[in-house]
């Protein structure tokens, strides 16, 4: 007589569904009973973290969609093929809602006047759009604009470097009038993203968004503008960078240049690679 087989361990999707409360009660009860001690402890930790995040941002459930995000989405829908472009923005916005459990959820090169030659579905352009959404969501926030403040900069850099699997450097922009507020970890289309936030004495904020874009070719600096959010983005050595803000283009260009120059000094390029062209 064959002995009964032990239950198979849950896959990642099942475990996340359990933690998120998306399983039918009977299924959830059976799955939880089948977990070993280590997996059950991990699930409990995730549930506590989810509850803390919901408590931390409970007031966001009652907030309207930020004007900057609404205007950016409306402009995309009005000026491009409404169905396909809105689907793209809707997918981006949905990623933020799913990731944080909250209730709500580009054009011309660096110097010249030629049209930006990047396909609408290209990873660099999607990356820049995600950066604009992240800026629109977090820059108005007064209570929790960042997860880790500038007072813990060493911890911030170590934490984000570990999560993005790459040594990160925080550019200093005091000479340009902006002090570091702090940073946070965000989800992205192909992995984790980091966002560093800066603020000047007048309260204006800019954000630097960065993360791996391993399948993207090196891209020259490009200017993007969507609604009130504008910025510059580029791709280098498999990593994307986007500096976003609600400032005039010359001011953003000066800030992006300062960021780029500091990043160039902080890390030598891998052998066989070269920096992207300063324009297109």
C-alpha positions, 0 to 999 in steps of 0.5 A: 500500500502506497503511503500518501504523498506529502503536499507540494510546497506552495509556489510564489503566486499561491503564497502571495495570494494567501498573504494578500487575502485573495484565496477562498477561505477553504483554499486559504485554510488548506494552504496555510495548514500545509506550510512548513514552519519556515514558510509559515513564519515568512508568510506571517512576516509578509502579512505584518509588513502589509498591515503596517504599510496599509496603516502607514498610508491609510489616509491615501485611500481617501485622497483624490488622484494627484493633479499631475498624474491625472493631467499626464494621463489625460494628455496622453489619452488626448494626443495619442491613440487613446486605447493603446496609450491609455492601456500603457498608463493604466498598466503602470498605475496598476503596478503602483496600486498592487505594489503598495495596496493603496486605493488609487492609483516625450519628446526631443533629444538633449540639445537639438530640435529633431524628433525623438527616435524611440519606439513608443513601446521601447523599454527606455520610454516606458522607464521614463514614463514610470519615472514621471508617474513615481514623481507625480505620486510622491513629490506632493507627499508631506508626511511620507515623501521617502521611506528612508531620510537623508539623515540615514544616507549610508543605510539608504545607499546600502539598502537600495544597492542590495535590492537593485544588485548594483552599487549605487551613488547618491549625487550631491546637488547642493551646488545647484540648490537642492538637498537630499530628502531621502529615497525609497524602493519602488517596483518596476517593469523588469525589477526593483527601482530606486527613487531619490528625492531632492528639495530646494529652499522654496520647496520645489522637488525633483526625483532621480529614478534608476534601475536595471534595463539590461535588454536596452541599448545605451541611449543618449540623453533625451528630454521628456515632458508629460503634463506638468512633469518634465525631465531627462533620461538616459541608459548606460551600462544596462542601467536607466536614469531619469531626472524628473521635476516641474521645472523649466527645461534649462534648469532640469538640463543643468541638474541632469548634467550634474547628476550624469557627471557625478555618476561618471566619476563614481564608477568606471564603465565596464571594459568594452563599453562606452558612455552614451552620446551627449545628444542624438 
